[in-house]
Amino acid sequence: MGRAIYDLIITILYIPYICIILFRKILNKEHKSKFKEKILFNNARRPNGYLFWFHAVSLGEFNSILPFIDFYLKKDENFKFLITTTTLSSYNEYKKKFRDSNRVFHQFLPYDFRLLINNFLKNWRPDIVLFVDSEIWPNFIFEIKKKKLPFILFNGRITKKTFKKWFFFKNFSYNLFNSFSLCVSSNKETAEYLKLLKAKNIKYFGNIKFCQSFENKTKNSTDQFNLLTNKKTWCALSTHQDEELFCANVHKLIQKSKKNVTTIIIPRHIDRINKIHSNLKKLDLNVQIKNENDSIHEDAQIVLVNYYGSTLKYLDHFKQIFVGKSLVSKLKNVGGQNPIDAAKMGCKIYHGPYVYNFQEIYDYLDHNNFAEKIESVENLAEKLIVNFEKNSKQNFEEIEKINIYSRQIFDNVIREYDKFIK
């Protein structure tokens, strides 16, 4: 596939894409006014100074870039930042973090259509570009390359499945991945795939998400948790279909020996919340759907968290954590959610056998006794009961070990970035 064919496909899909965005707006899944930034020309005004442009598709990627933005904000007042994302949740988090900043700006990423791209680049004129994770948009990449800008793949991630797709169009992909000035890989597997795709200047230091700082992020009211002070409480994080039932059965098994147990479940996708609630009620359990400002009911056995952005607060209070998407598939090369937040908050982590998406991270955490693999309801219930009887929070030395590892990653990445900042 050449660029001309890709351009043709993008042009044909432009009108359907507009229709999808408008439909999502009706469903309140897009911003009521800023949605236009994805599909129409804009007249953004570039700030004076040296402009970093970070593209981070969603909330996880957005959070991963914050330590680096904070570092460069402090380093030079002349540094300004543009963050592009595609999801509403990431924009809402941007507002919380940078509401009062006159140096950090946001725009939703336009569709990968040349006319929109040229309008975007003409408006913003970035001095350095960083694309996060697996965000590979060919027209954007080729147009950035034309302008000879320093161009970094930030915490790049390529799975075996996506590699096969790119490798099927070898020449097109070679030109694409060769456009990056620097590729900082999130894992060793991606580094190998990048070599095969003819990328240059490939570096691997560890997953950049380890660098995230939680300073001032958990200073929320603890009133919602007061009723749980004397209860045995554990939390299931980023659960997917069927994992909520698994956790409910774990709860019922624990209840046979621990009467005062409460299970917190934070689904990965809260649009499933009513279905989850209905399924768990069938197990004769008292299930509460908790919205953001609700207190936890005294008689709630299972608490379903029905809002985003709460994870760190729960990790700060409850130190036994099951991380989801690790029991849901028996297929190879799938599975797993990011456990780094839980590890850095000093939690004991449990996970199923399917963690391919974050395999190196789980290997590190398992090896250092931050995490354990579980395979059954009985297995997880037994481990939770044992740790209820002792302090399940990791000790200072173990947390400090992760902090040192994170600092090494951060310092190495900054050293590489500084080579491109003029």
C-alpha positions as CSV (number, residue, x, y, z in Angstrom):
1,M,0.0,0.0,0.0
2,G,1.4,3.4,-1.0
3,R,0.5,6.8,0.3
4,A,-1.8,7.5,-2.6
5,I,-3.9,4.5,-1.8
6,Y,-4.0,5.4,1.9
7,D,-5.0,9.0,1.0
8,L,-7.8,7.6,-1.1
9,I,-9.1,5.5,1.7
10,I,-8.9,8.4,4.2
11,T,-10.8,10.7,1.8
12,I,-13.5,8.1,1.2
13,L,-14.0,7.6,5.0
14,Y,-14.0,11.3,5.8
15,I,-17.7,11.8,5.5
16,P,-18.6,8.6,7.5
17,Y,-16.1,9.7,10.2
18,I,-17.9,13.1,10.5
19,C,-21.2,11.2,10.9
20,I,-19.7,9.0,13.6
21,I,-18.4,12.1,15.5
22,L,-21.8,13.8,15.2
23,F,-23.6,10.7,16.4
24,R,-21.2,10.4,19.4
25,K,-21.9,14.0,20.2
26,I,-25.6,13.2,20.4
27,L,-24.7,10.4,22.9
28,N,-22.6,12.9,24.9
29,K,-19.4,11.0,24.1
30,E,-17.8,14.0,22.4
31,H,-17.3,17.6,23.8
32,K,-20.3,19.8,23.0
33,S,-18.2,22.4,21.1
34,K,-14.6,21.2,20.8
35,F,-15.7,18.1,18.8
36,K,-15.3,20.3,15.7
37,E,-11.5,20.2,16.2
38,K,-11.6,16.6,15.0
39,I,-13.4,17.2,11.7
40,L,-13.1,20.9,10.6
41,F,-10.6,23.7,10.1
42,N,-9.6,25.6,13.2
43,N,-8.0,28.9,13.9
44,A,-5.9,28.2,17.0
45,R,-3.4,30.8,18.0
46,R,0.1,29.6,18.7
47,P,1.7,30.8,22.0
48,N,5.1,32.5,21.9
49,G,8.0,30.4,22.9
50,Y,9.4,26.9,22.2
51,L,6.4,24.6,21.7
52,F,6.3,20.9,22.6
53,W,3.5,18.9,21.0
54,F,2.5,15.7,22.7
55,H,-0.2,13.5,21.2
56,A,-1.7,11.1,23.8
57,V,-4.8,9.3,22.6
58,S,-6.6,8.8,26.0
59,L,-6.4,9.0,29.7
60,G,-3.6,6.5,30.4
61,E,-1.3,8.0,27.7
62,F,-2.1,11.5,29.0
63,N,-1.1,10.6,32.5
64,S,2.1,9.0,31.3
65,I,3.4,12.3,29.8
66,L,2.6,14.5,32.9
67,P,6.0,13.9,34.7
68,F,7.8,15.0,31.6
69,I,5.7,18.1,31.0
70,D,6.1,19.1,34.7
71,F,9.8,18.7,34.4
72,Y,10.1,20.9,31.3
73,L,7.6,23.5,32.7
74,K,10.0,24.0,35.6
75,K,13.1,23.9,33.5
76,D,12.4,26.9,31.3
77,E,9.6,29.5,31.3
78,N,9.9,29.8,27.5
79,F,8.7,26.2,27.1
80,K,5.0,25.9,26.1
81,F,3.0,22.7,25.5
82,L,0.3,21.5,23.2
83,I,-1.5,18.3,24.1
84,T,-3.7,16.6,21.6
85,T,-6.0,13.7,22.6
86,T,-9.0,11.9,21.1
87,T,-11.1,11.0,24.1
88,L,-13.4,13.2,26.3
89,S,-12.0,11.6,29.5
90,S,-8.5,12.7,28.7
91,Y,-9.7,16.3,28.0
92,N,-11.5,16.4,31.3
93,E,-8.3,15.3,33.1
94,Y,-6.4,18.0,31.2
95,K,-8.8,20.6,32.5
96,K,-8.3,19.4,36.1
97,K,-4.5,19.5,35.8
98,F,-4.0,22.6,33.7
99,R,-7.1,24.7,34.2
100,D,-5.1,27.7,35.4
101,S,-2.1,27.3,33.1
102,N,-1.2,29.8,30.4
103,R,1.5,27.5,29.1
104,V,-0.3,24.2,28.4
105,F,-2.9,24.0,25.7
106,H,-5.2,21.3,24.3
107,Q,-6.8,20.4,21.0
108,F,-8.5,17.2,19.9
109,L,-6.5,15.6,17.2
110,P,-7.9,16.2,13.7
111,Y,-8.8,13.3,11.4
112,D,-5.8,12.1,9.4
113,F,-6.8,14.1,6.3
114,R,-4.1,16.2,4.6
115,L,-6.1,19.4,4.5
116,L,-6.9,19.2,8.2
117,I,-3.3,18.3,9.0
118,N,-1.9,21.2,7.1
119,N,-4.3,23.6,8.8
120,F,-3.3,22.2,12.2
121,L,0.4,22.5,11.6
122,K,0.1,26.0,10.1
123,N,-1.7,27.1,13.3
124,W,0.5,25.5,15.9
125,R,4.0,25.3,14.3
126,P,5.4,23.0,16.9
127,D,9.2,22.9,17.6
128,I,9.3,19.2,18.7
129,V,6.7,16.4,18.3
130,L,6.1,13.4,20.5
131,F,3.5,10.7,19.7
132,V,2.7,8.4,22.6
133,D,2.3,4.6,22.7
134,S,0.8,3.1,19.5
135,E,-0.5,6.3,17.9
136,I,0.7,5.9,14.3
137,W,-1.2,8.2,11.8
138,P,0.6,8.0,8.4
139,N,-0.5,11.4,7.0
140,F,0.5,13.2,10.2
141,I,3.8,11.4,10.3
142,F,4.7,12.2,6.7
143,E,3.7,15.8,6.9
144,I,5.7,16.2,10.1
145,K,8.7,14.6,8.4
146,K,8.4,17.1,5.6
147,K,8.9,19.9,8.1
148,K,12.1,18.3,9.4
149,L,10.9,18.6,13.0
150,P,12.4,16.5,15.8
151,F,9.9,13.7,16.0
152,I,9.8,11.2,18.9
153,L,7.8,8.0,19.4
154,F,7.2,8.2,23.1
155,N,6.8,4.9,25.0
156,G,6.1,3.1,21.7
157,R,4.2,-0.1,21.8
158,I,3.7,-2.5,19.0
159,T,2.0,-5.9,19.6
160,K,2.6,-9.0,17.5
161,K,-0.8,-8.5,15.8
162,T,-0.2,-4.9,14.8
163,F,3.4,-5.7,13.7
164,K,2.0,-8.2,11.2
165,K,-0.4,-5.6,9.8
166,W,2.4,-3.1,9.3
167,F,4.8,-5.6,8.0
168,F,2.3,-6.7,5.3
169,F,2.8,-3.3,3.7
170,K,6.6,-3.3,4.1
171,N,7.8,-0.4,2.0
172,F,5.0,1.9,3.2
173,S,5.8,0.9,6.8
174,Y,9.5,1.3,6.4
175,N,9.0,4.9,5.2
176,L,6.6,5.5,8.0
177,F,8.7,4.3,11.0
178,N,11.9,5.7,9.5
179,S,10.3,9.1,9.9
180,F,10.9,9.2,13.7
181,S,14.0,10.9,15.0
182,L,14.0,8.8,18.2
183,C,11.9,5.7,19.2
184,V,11.7,5.2,23.0
185,S,10.2,1.7,23.3
186,S,7.9,0.6,26.2
187,N,9.2,-3.0,26.0
188,K,11.9,-5.2,24.4
189,E,9.4,-6.8,22.1
190,T,8.4,-3.5,20.6
191,A,12.1,-2.6,20.2
192,E,12.6,-5.7,18.1
193,Y,9.6,-5.0,15.9
194,L,10.8,-1.4,15.4
195,K,14.1,-2.7,14.1
196,L,12.3,-4.9,11.6
197,L,10.2,-1.9,10.5
198,K,13.4,0.0,9.8
199,A,13.0,2.5,12.6
200,K,16.2,4.3,13.7
201,N,17.6,5.4,17.0
202,I,15.7,2.9,19.1
203,K,16.1,3.1,22.8
204,Y,14.6,0.9,25.6
205,F,14.9,1.9,29.3
206,G,11.7,0.5,30.7
207,N,8.0,1.4,30.5
208,I,7.6,5.2,30.9
209,K,4.4,4.7,32.8
210,F,6.6,3.8,35.8
211,C,7.6,7.5,36.0
212,Q,4.1,8.7,36.9
213,S,4.0,10.7,40.1
214,F,1.0,10.7,42.4
215,E,1.8,13.8,44.4
216,N,-1.3,15.7,45.3
217,K,-3.6,13.3,43.4
218,T,-5.2,11.5,46.3
219,K,-6.0,14.5,48.6
220,N,-9.8,13.9,48.4
221,S,-12.2,13.7,51.2
222,T,-12.0,10.4,53.0
223,D,-15.6,10.7,54.3
224,Q,-16.8,8.3,51.7
225,F,-14.7,5.5,53.2
226,N,-15.4,6.1,56.9
227,L,-17.8,3.1,57.1
228,L,-15.2,0.8,55.8
229,T,-12.6,1.5,58.5
230,N,-13.3,-1.7,60.4
231,K,-14.1,-3.9,57.4
232,K,-12.0,-6.2,55.3
233,T,-11.9,-4.5,51.9
234,W,-10.3,-5.4,48.6
235,C,-10.6,-3.8,45.2
236,A,-10.9,-5.2,41.6
237,L,-9.6,-2.8,39.1
238,S,-10.3,-2.4,35.3
239,T,-12.5,-5.5,35.2
240,H,-14.0,-6.8,31.9
241,Q,-17.0,-9.0,31.1
242,D,-17.3,-12.1,33.4
243,E,-14.6,-10.9,35.7
244,E,-17.2,-9.1,37.9
245,L,-18.9,-12.4,38.4
246,F,-15.6,-14.0,39.3
247,C,-15.0,-11.3,41.9
248,A,-18.5,-11.7,43.3
249,N,-17.8,-15.4,43.8
250,V,-14.5,-14.6,45.5
251,H,-16.5,-12.4,47.8
252,K,-19.0,-15.1,48.6
253,L,-16.2,-17.5,49.4
254,I,-14.4,-15.0,51.7
255,Q,-17.7,-14.4,53.5
256,K,-17.8,-17.9,54.8
257,S,-14.9,-17.0,57.1
258,K,-15.0,-13.2,57.2
259,K,-18.4,-11.7,57.7
260,N,-17.3,-8.0,57.5
261,V,-15.9,-8.1,54.0
262,T,-16.5,-5.5,51.3
263,T,-15.6,-5.8,47.6
264,I,-15.0,-2.7,45.5
265,I,-15.3,-3.3,41.7
266,I,-14.1,-0.6,39.2
267,P,-15.2,-1.7,35.7
268,R,-13.0,-0.8,32.8
269,H,-16.1,0.4,30.9
270,I,-18.8,1.9,33.1
271,D,-21.4,1.8,30.3
272,R,-21.8,-1.9,31.4
273,I,-22.7,-0.9,35.0
274,N,-26.4,-1.7,34.9
275,K,-25.8,-5.1,33.3
276,I,-23.1,-5.9,35.9
277,H,-25.4,-4.8,38.7
278,S,-28.2,-7.0,37.4
279,N,-25.9,-10.1,37.1
280,L,-24.5,-9.6,40.6
281,K,-27.9,-9.2,42.2
282,K,-28.8,-12.7,41.0
283,L,-26.1,-14.0,43.4
284,D,-28.2,-12.7,46.4
285,L,-25.7,-10.0,47.2
286,N,-26.3,-6.4,48.3
287,V,-24.8,-4.4,45.4
288,Q,-24.4,-0.6,45.4
289,I,-23.8,1.5,42.3
290,K,-21.6,4.3,43.6
291,N,-21.5,7.6,41.8
292,E,-18.8,10.1,42.4
293,N,-20.2,12.0,45.4
294,D,-22.0,9.0,47.1
295,S,-20.8,7.6,50.3
296,I,-20.5,3.8,50.5
297,H,-23.5,2.2,52.2
298,E,-22.9,0.4,55.4
299,D,-24.7,-2.7,54.3
300,A,-23.1,-2.8,50.8
301,Q,-21.3,-6.1,50.1
302,I,-20.3,-5.2,46.5
303,V,-19.6,-1.6,45.5
304,L,-19.6,-0.8,41.7
305,V,-17.8,2.4,41.0
306,N,-19.7,4.3,38.3
307,Y,-17.4,7.1,37.3
308,Y,-13.9,7.7,35.9
309,G,-10.9,9.3,37.5
310,S,-11.2,7.6,40.9
311,T,-8.6,4.9,40.7
312,L,-5.8,6.5,42.7
313,K,-8.1,7.4,45.5
314,Y,-9.2,3.8,45.8
315,L,-5.6,2.5,45.5
316,D,-4.7,4.9,48.3
317,H,-7.3,3.3,50.7
318,F,-7.4,-0.4,49.7
319,K,-4.2,-2.3,49.4
320,Q,-5.2,-5.6,48.0
321,I,-5.9,-5.2,44.3
322,F,-7.0,-7.6,41.5
323,V,-6.2,-6.2,38.1
324,G,-8.6,-7.1,35.4
325,K,-8.5,-8.2,31.7
326,S,-6.3,-11.0,32.9
327,L,-8.9,-13.8,33.2
328,V,-11.0,-13.0,30.1
329,S,-9.2,-14.6,27.2
330,K,-7.5,-17.9,26.4
331,L,-6.1,-16.5,23.2
332,K,-2.4,-15.8,22.8
333,N,-1.0,-12.3,22.6
334,V,-3.9,-10.6,24.4
335,G,-4.9,-9.6,27.9
336,G,-3.8,-7.5,30.8
337,Q,-4.3,-4.0,32.1
338,N,-1.6,-1.7,33.4
339,P,-0.7,-2.5,37.1
340,I,1.9,0.2,37.6
341,D,-0.4,2.6,39.5
342,A,-1.2,-0.1,42.0
343,A,2.4,-1.0,42.4
344,K,3.6,2.5,43.0
345,M,0.8,3.1,45.5
346,G,2.2,0.2,47.6
347,C,-0.6,-2.3,46.8
348,K,-0.4,-6.1,46.7
349,I,-1.5,-7.0,43.2
350,Y,-3.2,-10.2,41.9
351,H,-3.7,-11.0,38.3
352,G,-4.8,-13.8,36.0
353,P,-2.6,-15.7,33.5
354,Y,-3.4,-13.4,30.5
355,V,-1.2,-10.4,30.8
356,Y,0.5,-10.2,27.4
357,N,-0.1,-6.5,26.9
358,F,2.1,-5.7,29.9
359,Q,4.1,-8.9,30.1
360,E,7.5,-7.4,31.0
361,I,5.9,-5.2,33.7
362,Y,4.1,-8.2,35.3
363,D,7.3,-10.2,35.1
364,Y,9.2,-7.5,37.0
365,L,6.4,-7.1,39.6
366,D,6.0,-10.9,40.1
367,H,9.8,-11.4,40.5
368,N,9.9,-8.6,43.1
369,N,6.9,-10.0,45.0
370,F,4.7,-7.0,44.2
371,A,2.3,-9.2,42.3
372,E,1.1,-12.8,42.2
373,K,-0.7,-14.8,39.5
374,I,-4.0,-16.4,40.5
375,E,-6.0,-19.0,38.5
376,S,-9.2,-19.6,40.4
377,V,-11.8,-18.2,42.7
378,E,-10.5,-20.4,45.5
379,N,-6.9,-19.3,44.8
380,L,-7.7,-15.5,45.0
381,A,-10.0,-15.9,48.1
382,E,-7.3,-17.8,50.0
383,K,-4.6,-15.2,49.2
384,L,-6.9,-12.3,50.2
385,I,-7.9,-14.0,53.5
386,V,-4.2,-14.6,54.4
387,N,-3.3,-10.9,53.7
388,F,-6.3,-9.6,55.6
389,E,-4.6,-11.0,58.7
390,K,-1.4,-9.0,58.1
391,N,-0.4,-5.7,56.7
392,S,-1.0,-6.1,53.0
393,K,0.7,-2.8,52.2
394,Q,4.2,-3.1,50.8
395,N,7.0,-2.0,53.0
396,F,9.0,1.1,52.5
397,E,12.0,-0.7,51.0
398,E,9.9,-2.3,48.3
399,I,8.2,0.9,47.3
400,E,11.6,2.7,47.3
401,K,12.9,0.0,44.9
402,I,10.2,0.9,42.4
403,N,10.9,4.6,42.9
404,I,14.6,4.1,42.1
405,Y,13.7,2.1,39.0
406,S,11.3,4.7,37.9
407,R,13.9,7.5,38.4
408,Q,16.4,5.6,36.3
409,I,13.9,5.4,33.4
410,F,13.0,9.1,33.8
411,D,16.6,10.3,33.8
412,N,17.5,8.2,30.8
413,V,14.5,9.4,28.8
414,I,15.2,13.1,29.6
415,R,18.8,12.7,28.6
416,E,17.7,11.4,25.2
417,Y,15.0,14.2,24.8
418,D,17.4,16.9,25.6
419,K,19.5,16.0,22.5
420,F,16.6,17.2,20.3
421,I,15.6,20.4,22.2
422,K,17.1,23.5,20.7
